[in-house]
Amino acid sequence: MVLLDKITVFKNVCPYLGRTSVSTLRSLSTHSSRRCPTVSRLSYKTAAGCPVMGPALAMRVPQLAQAAGYASVASPEEVCPHAKKAKEAAKLAQTLSAMGKSEEASATLKSVKDEGEKKVGKCPFPHAKAATEAFAGANHSAKFNYDAFYAEELDKKHKDKSYRYFNNINRLAAKFPVAHTGSVREEVDVWCSNDYLGMSKNPVVLETMHRTLDKYGAGAGGTRNIAGNGAFHLALEDELASLHRKQAALVFSSCFVANDATLSTLGSKLPNCVIFSDSMNHASMIQGIRHSRTQKVIFKHNDLVDLEAKLAAFPKSQPKIIAFESVYSMCGSVGPIREICDLAEQYGAITFLDEVHAVGMYGPRGAGVAEHLDFEAHLAAGQSPDAIPGTVMDRVDIITGTLGKAYGVVGGYIAGSADMVDTVRSYAPGFIFTTSLPPATVTGAQVSIAYQKEHLQDRRLQQLNTRALKSRFENLDIPVVPGPSHIVPVLVGDAALAKAASDTLLSEHGIYVQSINYPTVAVGEERLRITPTPGHNAEQLDHLVNAVNSVFNELKLKRIADWKAVGGRAGVGMDTKTVTPIWSDKQLGLEDGTAPEMLEAGEKMKLGGEAVQVAEERLGEFFNGRIQTRIPKDVAVEAKPEPKEVAKIVAFKMGAGFDKAKKAAGLESFVASSTATTTTATATSA
């Protein structure tokens, strides 16, 4: 169909195209030419009817048919239709044999051989007889050895070091971010969880889920269409639509399912749709595009020039979807959302933005990077559900997110226009035929979102802890893939060494950081993926930094200088531009003194008082008024921070490795005076 669109442009120029109807062109474009099987009938007839190309083609076709070297550029079944049919029939015979239908298999093989012998003398290509005999002579009588197949496939994984090992890690709510291993007595610090803000143990979330479980039971009872569509599901979708200031939202069992279902549904329903996909998109998006069975075009990661060149190759009237992410979870890079929206509007495409690793983490209300790009506008708008025209989040057509990372529960969703959401709801098998999320999960997710919409401090502290860790690693020449987000990818560059580093951290240092290998990342870019949380304290950060440094020495892993000496890899040791964090100092509260401080050893995460109240009231009508949260005695509840006269007081709380960053920011004199003031105040109060 792409060929048809291109050719119809020349109807006014070419005499053959000018007198041929579009319906005839469409029919010809879907069938191969008999005289020249490697091209469509449309291409052949167009050239044959041309006064210039016609004579050349008439002379060239016999030459191609007799060319002995032609098989070097195409397989027999690609060049010869007889060989292709032989291969397809032989596959059918093999399937029949495996199913125990040996007589039918033999009959099929005989027909393959007979047909091949009839055609060999007439076929201009010399491959048909050899292909037919090879397929027909294969042994199809033995049963397929399934166990041998499984063992062989697993052996491939072991040999290329991509076999996945799953550690037994059991996170403890009361001790977040600590977990125990397979032994309840062996505890470790978790530094790679996607529970970015610790909301899985938030007292308001837990209290709401307990109350819901007691009153409404464990399961939803069915699909959304059969007994599984309750008030909680509808309320959660309203909450999500309000979060993104969109008309509607739809909840799925996971965001993998949400991405797969949405892209496959829209890609297959939109006529002649083309989906443009970033080369580093998540597997869920790749799966959805594959299931759509529509045309896909892959553009280089975050490359606007490449994307525009590929968009320009298609008519503006042809439906197009640009699928990309805001935060890419394995490298920490961030998509150019505003610029992609510009290209989408210019070339008649819609945008599909995956904010899975960004919701809860960015923006004044936690709606993601799209909201963060217009931080002040969204902050000023408060909790209004109405769209803010012209903002990046308003320009994005479809936003997908998860309830299982920063929000600490499980599930996924899409948000966008009411008609788009209703189309997916009405046509997507991944939504229609799946049991809906349990009531307790749904209510827990909603109060988690409500809490984070009101509470900036958790994501602020997460970002400050990330800055501190990156700075400490840089001081030790430990290679971190550069990126502006909250992800800290430590480059190792070898699958076996990455696993060894992970195992050593766990067994010798009591630290769990999972190694990331192919196919999640490219071969040669294996890494340790570290994700600080607001719950990690200064003592745990020191322990992590010292442990990673020790492992680098023990395993002789490459540091930044080593990568630079070999030309660099994945942005490490390369001459790249300085990366600016998404969160500015002002947004983090560093300029007005409202930034939170890193926790000290034994200190628990603080709760936002106003956020707790808002979250407790969210579902009050179902529980006889506001839910009263039982808050542990060792958890402090604080009011929203007020701007202080002394700015950036948090700087000296960032750990010993923050000295370099303080010097770069010109904060040394300020920190010294602030420290003196604090010391005096402490002595006076004592």
N, C-alpha and C positions, 0 to 999 in steps of 0.2 A: 504493500500500500504506500510505503514511502517512495518507492520507485515511481508509482503511478502519479503521486502528487508532484514529483519533480518533472516528469515527462509532460504532464498537462500544461505546464507553464509555457511550453514551446509549441502549442497547438496552432498559434497564429503564424509560426515561422515554417514549420515542417509540413509539406503537402500531404504526407500520409496521416500524420496526427490530426491535421485540420479537418479531414473528411471522415474520421473515425469517431464513433460515439464513445462517451465515457464508460457506458456499461460494457461495451466491447473491450475497451482497454482494461477494465477491471477484470474481466474474465480471462483475458490473455495473460495478465500479470500473475495469475495463480497457477499456471501450468508450464511445465518445462517444454522446450522445443524438441521435437523428435529428431530433427536433423542436427541440432547442436544442444545436447542434453544439459550442458553446463549453464545455460542461460534460460530465461523465461521465454515463452512464446511471444510476449509483448516486445521484449528486447530484440528478438530475432526478426520479427515482422517489421518492427520499426526500422531496423538497419537494412533489411532486404528491400523495403519499399523506397529506400532513399537512393536518389540518383548517384550519390557519391559513395555511400557505404555498401550499396547493393552489390556491385561488381567485385569489390574487394572481399566481401563476405563469401560470395559464391566461389571464389578461388581459394579462400583460406580454410573453409570447413573441411574439404577433403584432405588438406595437408595436416590439420589437427587430428583427423581420424587415423592417419597413418603414422603419426609421429611416435617413434619408439620411446622417446624420453618423456612423453606426456604423463605417464604414471608416476613420475617423480614429484609432480606437484599436486596430484589428487589420487585418492584411493580408488580401486576398481569400481566400488559401488557408487562413488560420486560421479565417475565418468560414464560408466555403462549401466543403463537401466536394467539390463538382464542380470548383471552381477548383483545389483541391489536387490532385485526380487529373489535371487537365489539365497542371499544372506538372510533376508526376512523369513523366507520359507524354512530355512535350516534352523533358525531360532525357534520357530513354531514347533518343528519336529523335536527339538531338544526339550522344550517345555512339555510336550505330550509324553515324551519318554520318561521325564522326571515324575509325571503324574501317574505312571504305570500304564499308559495307553500305548503300548509298543506297536500294536498293529497299525494304529492311525499314524504313528510316527514313521514307520517304514513306508507306508503309502505316500506320505508327504515327501519323504526323501526321494522315492522313485519318481514322483512327478517333477521334483526339482531337476533330477538328472535328465529325464526325458525332454523336458522343456529346454534345458540348456543345450542338449545335443541338437535340437531343431534350430536353435538360434545362432549357434556358433558360426556356421557358414555364412550367415547373412550379416552378422554383427561386424562393424568396421573396427571395433576395438578388440585387441587380442587377449583381454583379461577374462572374458566370460567363461570359457571352458575351464581354465585353471581354477577360478573361483568356485564354480559349480562342483567340480570334482573334489575340491578341498572340503567344502561344506558337506557334501553327500558322503564323503568317506570317513567323516568323524564318527567316533563311537558314542552313540546316544542311548545305549541299552542300560548302562550302569546308573544306579540311583545317585542323586546329588549328595555329596558328603557335606552336610551342613556344619557339623562340628569342626571339620578341617577348615572350612571357610572362615568360621568365627576365629579360630586360632591363628590363621594366617593374617587376618585383618588386625588383630590385637598385636601380633608380632611386629607388624609394620609400625604401629604406634610406639612400641618399646624401642625399636631400632632407631627411629628418628627423634626419640626423646620427647615426643608429644603426648605420651600416655598420661592421663590425668589421675592424680592421687587425691583423695578426699580425706582431709584430716578430721578427726573426731573432736570438734570444738563446741562447747556448750556454754553460751554466754549467760552470765549471772546478772539478773536485773538489779539486785541490791548492790552489786559491786562493779557496775559498768565503769570502764570497758574491760573488765576482767572476765575470764571464762575458765572452766575446768576442762581438762582433756577427757579421755576415756575413763580415767580415774578421777573420782570426785575430789580426791585430795591433792591433785596436781593442778595448780592454777597458773594461768599465763595471761600476759597483757595482749589484747587483740588490737592490731594496728592496721587491719585491712578490711574492716567491716564497711558495708554500705549503709549501715544504720548511722548515717552521718551526724545526726544531731541528738542521738540517744533517745529518740521519742518512743522506742519500743518499751522503755521502762518508765516513761513519764507517768507520775501518779494519777493525773487526770485521765489519761488514756486507759490505764489499767482499771481504775474505778469504774469508768463508763462501760468497759468491756465486761467486767464482773457483773455489773447490774443488768446489762443486756442479756448475758448468758443465763442468769438466774430466771429472768422473766420470759425470754423468748426462745430459749433452748439453743442447741449447738449448731444445727444446720438450717439452711434456707428452705429446704423442702422440695426443691425442683428448679427448673429453668425459670427465667424471668416470665416466660409465657405460661408456665404451669406452676402456680403456687409459690414461686420464688421472687415475686415482685412486691416488695413491701414499702412502707412509708420511709424506712431508713434508706433504702436504695435511692428513692426519689430525692430525699433530702440531701444525700451525699452528692448526687449529680447537680443539684442546685448550688451546693457549696462550691463545687469545682467550676461550674459555669461562672459563678461570681468571682472566684479567684482569678480567672483568666479574662474576666469582663467579656465573656462570649454569651451568645444566646442560649446555648445548650451544651450538655456534656453527656457522656455515656460511659458506664463503668463495666470493665471486663475482669476476668479472673486474674490476668496479669497484663503487663504492658507488652510482653512478647505477643500475646494473643491480640491485644489491641492494634499493634502495628501490622501484624500479619493479616488480620481480618479487614482492617480499613484499607490498606493498600491493595490487597487482592480484590476486594469488592469494588472499589472505585476504579482501579485499573482495568477490570474486566467489564464494568458497566459503561464507562465513558467511551464513546465511539472512537476507535482508532487512536486510543490514548498512548502517549509516550511518557515513561517515567524516567526522570533524570536523577541518578543516585550518586551521592558522594562515595568515593572509593573506600572510605573508612567507616561506612555505615554499619550499624549493629546487625547481627545475624537475623533478628526479627524482621527488620525492614527488607533485607535481602530475600528472606523467605516469602514475605508478602508480595514482593515484586515478582518473584518466580511463580507464585500461585496465581497471579493475575493473568499470566500467559500473554501479556501485552509486550510491546517493544520496550526495551530498557536501554538507556544510554548512561554509561558511567563516566563521571567527570573527576578530574584530579582533586585530591583532598583540599578543600577550602580555596580552590583555584578559580577565581571569578572570570579570568580571561578564557580559560578552557570551557567553563560552563557557558559563557556567552556565545562562544564560537559554535558550540553544539546546539544551543537553543536556536541560533540564527539559521540552522540548516533545515528547520521545519516551518511550515506555514503558521502564521499567527493564529489562524482559525482552528488549528488542530489541537485537541485537548492535551494538556501537558501538566505533569505533577513534578515539582522539584522536592525530593525527599532528602533531608539532612538533619543533623543534630546540633544542639547548642553546645553542650559539653561532651567531648569525646572521651569516654571513661578510661581508656588505657593509656592515652598520651597526655590528657589534660588540655588539649587544644580546644578552642572555641570557634564555632562557625560564624561567618560574617553575615548575620541575620538581616541587618538593614539593607546591605548591598544585594543580597539574594532576593529580597522583596522588590528592590528596584528592577532587577532583571526579570522577575516574574511578571511584573506589571508591563514592562516593555515588550515582552514576547508572548503575552497571553497565557501564562501558566498560573497554577495555584501552588501554594507552599504547604509542605507537610513537615512540621518541626517537632523533632523528638527532644523533649525537655526532661527526660528521665533522670539524668544526673544533675539537674539544675533546680527542679521544683523543691521548694523549702529552703534552698541554699542561696538564692539570689533574688534581688528585688526587695523593696520595703515590706512587701506582704508575702514574700516567698513564692511568687508566681513564676520565677525562672529568669533566665538571662534576657528574654524578650522584654520583660517588665523592667529589669535592671537598667537597660539601655536608656530608659526615660524615668530614671529614679525619682527625681524631684516631682515630676508631673503625677506619678502614681502615688507618691507619698502625700501630696496635697489633696488628692481625690479621696483619700481615706478608704473606707470599705464599700464604697458605691459599686454596685454590680454593672454599671453602665460603661460602655466602651468609651475610650478617650480617642477621638478621631485623629489620625495622623501619627499616633504612636506606633512603635514597632510591633508591640503585641497585638494591636488592633489590625495591623496590616497582614499578619500571619493568618492564613486561612484555616489551617488545622494544627492544633497543638496536642501532642500526646505526652502523657506523664505516668508516673508510678506512685503507688501508695506504699511501696515496700522498701524504700530507701530512706530519704530524709524524714518521711512521715512515719516510718517504723512499723508498718503493719504489712499488708499484702494486697495486691490488686493493681489494675492499670485503668487508663481512661483516655478518651479523646474529648476535645472541646472545640467548638466551631459554630457555624450557622445552624439554625434549627433544622433546615431542610437537609443539610449534609448529614447531620447526626441521625435524623430519622431515616435517611436512605441506608446508612450502615446498619442501623437497628433493624430495618426491615429485610435486608438482603444478606447480611454477613452470617454464615454458618457458625463461625467462631463465637458469635454472641448468642444466636438463637438457640443452639443445641448444647449449651454448657450450663451446668448447675450454677446458680448465682452464688455470690459470696455470702457466707454466714452473717446473720444480723450483728453479732458481736464484733466481727471484723469491720463491718461497714460503719458502725457507730464509733468504734475506736479510730478509724481513719478520719471521720468527719471532725471529731473533737481535736485530733492532732492538727488538722489543717486550720481549724478555727484558732487554736492556740498559737500556731506559728504566724498566722496573719497579724496577730497582735504583738508578737514578741520578736524583736530584732536581735536580742543579745546572743542567742544561741548561735545563729549563723555568723554574727560578728566574731565571736570568740573562736569559732571553727576556723575562720579565715586568718585570724591573728596567730593561732597555733600553727597553721600551715606556713605562714610567713616565717615564723620562728624556726620551724624545722628545716625549711629550705635554706635559710641563712646558715644554720649550724652545719648542714651538709656541705654547703659551698665552702665554708671555712676549712673543712677537712678534705677538700678536693674529691668528694663523693659525687659521682655523676648523676644528676637529676635531669630528665628530659624536660626542657624548658616549656612552660605553659602558664597561662594567666589564671588558672582555676584552682580548685581545692585538692586536686589530685597530685600526689608526689610519686612519680614513676622513677625508681632508681634503676638505671641501666646496668645490666650485667653482660648481655650480648652472647650468651651461650646457654642452651637449654639445660644441660647437665649441671653447669655451675649455678644457674639460677635456682634449681631445685636443691642443690647442696647448700646454698646460702640460706634458703628457707628452712631446710631441715636443721641446720646448725643453730639458727636463731631460736628455733622452737626447743630443741633438745638441750642446748647448752646455756641459753640465756632466758628461757621462759617467755619468748616473744613470738607471736604468731603473725607472720606476714606471708601471704601466698605468692608463689612464683607464677609468672604469666608467660606462657610459651606459645609457639605456633599451634593452631591457626589463629588464636586470638590476637597475636602480634606477629609481625614478619620474622622469619628466621634471621638470626643475627641481632635482633632487637629485644631479646628476652629480658625480663625485668622483674623487680619486686615492686608491687603497687601498694603504696602506703597512703592511708587516709586518716589524718588526725581528726579528732572530734573535740567538742568543747568539754568533754568529760575527762580527757587526758590531762594529768597534772604535770607540774614542772619536774618532779622526780621521775615519772615515767618517761618523759621526753629525754631527760639526761640519759636514762638507762638505754633507751632505743638508740640514741646517737652513738653512745660508746659501744654498744653491741654490734651495730652495723659496721662501725669503723674496725672493730676487732675481726669480724668475719671477712671484710675486704683484705685485711692483712693476712689472715689465716689461709684464705683460698687464692690469694694473689690476684684479686680481681682488678680490672682496669679502672683507674681513676680518670678524672677529667684530663689531666696532662697526657695520659696514655692514649686516650681517644683522640686528642688533638694531634698527637704525633702520627696517627694513621689516617688522618683526614676527617675524623669525626664520624658520628653515627647518630641518627634520630635526633639531630639538633644539638647533641653533646659534643663539645670540642670543635664546633664549627663557628665560623664568623656569621653570627645571626644578630638580628636587631634585639635590643634589650626588650624583654617582655614586661609589659605593664599589667599588673593584676587587675582583674575586673572590679574588685572593690577598691575604691579610692580611700585615702586617709580620712577624708571628710565623712564618707559614708560609714566608715568603721567607727566613727566617734573619736578618732585620734586628735581632731582639731578642737573639739569642745569639751574633752574630758569625759565623755559618756561611754567610752570603750570599756568593755569588761576586762577583768584581769585574769591571767592564767591561774588555774587552781593550784593550791599548795598540796603537799602530800596529805592524804586523808580527807581532803575537802570534797564535798559533793557538789554537783551542778545545782545552781540556784534556779528557783522557779519565778516566773514573772507574775506578780500578784494580779494585775489587771487581765492578763491573758488567761490565767486560771479561772477567773470569774466568768469571762466571756465563754470559755469552753464549757464550763459547768452548766451554763444557762442554755446552751445550744439545743439540747434534747430534753429540756425540763418537762415539756408537756407529756412525755411518755413515762416519766418516772415521778409523778406527783410533785413537780416543782424542780428547782435546781438541784443537780447532783452534788452532794457534799463529799469532797475528796478527802480521804484519809491520808494526810501527808506525813511521811516519816519524820521523826524528831530531828534527825541529823540533816534534813534538807531545809535550806533557808528559802523564804519567800520574800522577794524584794519588789519595791515599787519601780516604775519606769525611771531610769536615771535622768537627773537634771544636768544641764551643761555646767561645767565647773570653770572657775576663773583660770585655773592652771591647766593648760592644755597638754595632751599627750602624756599624762602621768602614768599611763600603762607601759610606756617604753621600757622602764627599768625592771618591769615584771616579766619580760619576755625571755629570761634565761641568759646565761653567761655568753652564749654564742651570738647574742644580738648586738654586741659592741660594734661590729662592722656596719650593721644597718643603721645604728644610731649615729655613727660618724658621718655616714653618707647623707643622712637627713639633717645634719647639723644640730643634733639634739644633745650633744655631750654636756654643754654648760647647763642646759635646762634640766637634764636628768640629775646632774650633780646637785643643783639647788633643790630640786624636788625631793631627792633622797634625803637631803639634810633636813628639809622641812618635815618630812614624814617621820624621820627619826626623832626629831625634837617633840613632835606631837605625840609620838608613842611613849616617849619617856615621861612627858607631862601627865599623860593619862594614866600611866602606871603608878 
